């Protein structure tokens, strides 16, 4: 691998549907930055991701451990690992632009010496087998398309025995409801029957594939993982955000109801059934 002037190791990789989608976007997915926007879905969702991470890592001593932040982007969850005292984090993403943002941010916040940045794909990791203690792969594997299962198995091989994988996968039911509301009956049918859905950014659109939860769990189990915990993340954060972007909810509506909105999200976290995302905790 070659380390460039931005401190990023660049490793040649086979393009996937996800990597091509992110390359075509006119702006990168800078989720760490979006987390500071109190009117954004990322800001609303992040506390629930963090709660799940806390549950999974409870009682797990991270001292001296090596963590892999797969699909790290600009460091949305890298900063969480830093806050937990992790001093050796490998940050991998196929989108170079987001890694560059993380490189700049890590230097500004004085933790660049704790991270290694690698521009590559999750299905072909230039990392030694049995060298990683904890892997975060939140919203990663479905971007691999036909390499979805290979990506999961690849992560299994990199983990030490007893190591953990914390991952997330899109939920077919929640995505189908989103498709029905915003794209109509035919797209809902495609989501359910064909397992197809789209992500958009401006004029750029990427088609990705969904699996039933049982199919997902089989992919992890076939790779050798044991399921420890699972949880759902509500689709309502995203629905509210889309309605706001489309103008059906005004900025004033949101700003004057942030407390009520937070109460709704807390309620749905405990009682909701329409999920956008499955959260999984697996152990090798």
N, C-alpha and C positions, 0 to 999 in steps of 0.2 A: 504493500500500500504506500501511496505517496501522501505526505503531509504538506498541505499547501500553505500559502502565506497567511491564511486566516486561522491556522491551527486545526484544520479539518482533514482527516484521512479520507481520501477519495478511493473507493473500491468499485471497479466496474461491475455492473449488475444487469441482469435481464429485465427489461421494462415490463411492468404489469399495468393492468387497467388503472390502478390507484396512482402509481408513479406518473403515468402519462397525464392523468387528470390534474394532478397537482402541478406538473410542469407547465400546463397550458393556462393555468389561472393567471390573471393579470396581477394578482397580489397573493402573497403566501398566507397560509392559515396561521396567523400569529395569535394562538389561543392564550398564551400567557398575558399578552397585552390586552386582549379582549376581556380577560378576567377582571380587569379594573373598571370595566364599564357596567354600572349598576343596572343598566337597562338592557343588558345582553344575556342571552340564554347561557353562555359560558359562565358568567358570574353566578347565575342562579343554580347551575348544575354542580359546579365545582365542590361546594361543601358536602354534597352527598357522595361524590367520588371519594373525598378525603375521609368521610366517616367510614366508608367501606374499607379503605386502605388501613385505617386505624384498627378496625376489627380484625383484619387479616394479620396485621403485624403485631398485635397485642401479645406480649410475652416473648417476642422474637428479638433477640439481641443483635442489633445491626453493627455493633462494634467490629471493625476490621473486615466487614463483609464487602463483597463486590456486587453491585447492582447493575442491571441492564435496563435502561429506559428505552424500550423499543417503540419507535414512532414518537420520539421525544419532542419533535417540533422545536419550538422556541423555548421549551423548558417549563411548560405548564405544571408538570409533576416532578420534574428534576428539582425544582426549588423546594418541593415538599420533602424529597429525600435528603436534600442538604439540611433542611430544618431538623431532620431526625438524626443528624450527626454522621451521615454516610460520607465517607471521604474518598471513595473510589466508585465512580459512576460512569458507565459506558453509555453514551447517548447516540442512538442510531436513528437515522431518518433518510428516506429516499429523496426528500425535498431539500436540496442544498440551501435554498434561501432561508428556511427556518433555522437550520443549523448555524448559519452565519449570524442570524439574530441572537441565538443562544450564546455564541462565542463572544459577541460584543457585550451582551448582558453579563455574562459570567466574569468578564474582565472588569467591568464597572462595579460589580458586587463582590469582587475578590474571592471567587471560588473556581477560577479557571483551572487551578492546579488539582482540583478534585474531580474533573470530568475529562473524558476522552470522547472526541466527536468523530463519528464515522458516517460518511455518506454512502449508504448501501441499502440493500433490500432485506427484509425480514426472512426471506426464504433462502438467503445465501449469505450467512453471517461469517465474516472473517475473524472468528473468535474461537479459542480453544474449547474443546469439549470438556464438560465437567469443571468449568472455571467460574461459574456464576452462582450466587446464592439466592438472589431475588430478581425476578423479571417483572416489569410493568409493561403490559401490551394493551393499552386502552384505546380501542377503536383502531386496530391495526390489521388484524388477519383478514378481514373481509375485503380489504383493498388488494389483496394478493390474487383474487380471482381463482384461477385454476391451481394456484400454488398455496391455497388456503391451508390445506392439511399438511403440506410439506413445511410450511412456516411453523406450525404448531410442533411438529416433530423435531424440527431444527432447534427450537427453543428447548425442548425436552433434553436433547443431547448436550446442550451447553450448560444445563443446570447440574449442580452437585447433587448427590443423593440426599433427599430431605429438603432440597431447595424448593422454592415456591414460585408459581406463576400467578399473577393477578391480571386478568384480562377482561375485555368486554367485547360483546358481539351485538349487532343490531337485532332487534326483536321483530319478527314478522307481523305479529298482530298490531303493534303500535305503528309500525311503518305503513301497514295497510290502512289504518284509520287516517293517518296523515295524508295518504294518497287519495282516499275518498273525499276528504274535506277540501283539498286544494287542487287536485288534478282530475277528479271524476271517477266514475264507475270503472271504466276500462283499465285505468292504471291500478285501481284497487284489485281488479281481477288478475292483472299481470303480477302484482305483488304476491297474491295468495297462490295462484295456480302455477306461475312460472318462477316465482321467487326472485322477481326483478324489481329493482327500485333505482331511482336517480338521485344524484346530488348535483346541485347547480351552484355556479358562482358567476354572475353576469350572464354572458352568452355561452359559457363553458358548461357542458353537461357530461357527467360520467355515469355509466350504467354499471350497477353492482348487483351481487346476488345474495340472497338470504337463505338461511337454513332453518328448519324447525329446531326447537330447543333440543329434542332428543337426538337429532342428527349432529348438532354441535357437540353435545356431550359425548357422543360416540367417537367423534374425531379426536377429542382430547383423550378419551379412554384408550383408543387404539394406539395412540402415541405413547401410552404408558402412564399417564397422569391419573391421580386419585382426586376426586372432587371433595373439597372440604366445606365449601360454602358457596351459596349463590344468592343473588338479590337482583331486583329490577330497578331501573331508573325511569321515572315517569316521562311520558311523551309530552306532557302538558307544558313543560318549560319551552319546548320547541314550538308548540302550537301558539302559545302567547307571543313568542318572538316573531313568528311569521305574520300573525295578525297585526302586530305593531308595524312591521316593515311594509305591509300592504296598505296600511292606513286605517284599518278597521278599529284599531286601538290607538288613541293619541298619546303623545309624549306626556301630556298633562295627566291623562288617565293613569299611566304607569307610575309617574313620579308621586302622585297623590295616594297611590294604593300599594306602595311597595311593602308595607308592613302586612297588609292583608294577603298580598301575593305570597309573601314568605310563609304565612300561616297555611295557605292552601298547599304550597309545595311540601311543607312539613307533614300535613295531613295525608297527602298522596304518597309520600315516602313510606308511611306506616300502613296505609289502607288501600292504596291504589292498585289497580290491576292492568291498566293500559300502559305498558312500558315501551320506551324507545330502545332501551339497551338492557341486555343481560350482563350482569357482573359476576365473574367467576373467580374463585380462589381454588387453585389446584396445587398439589404437592407431588413431587417426584418420589 
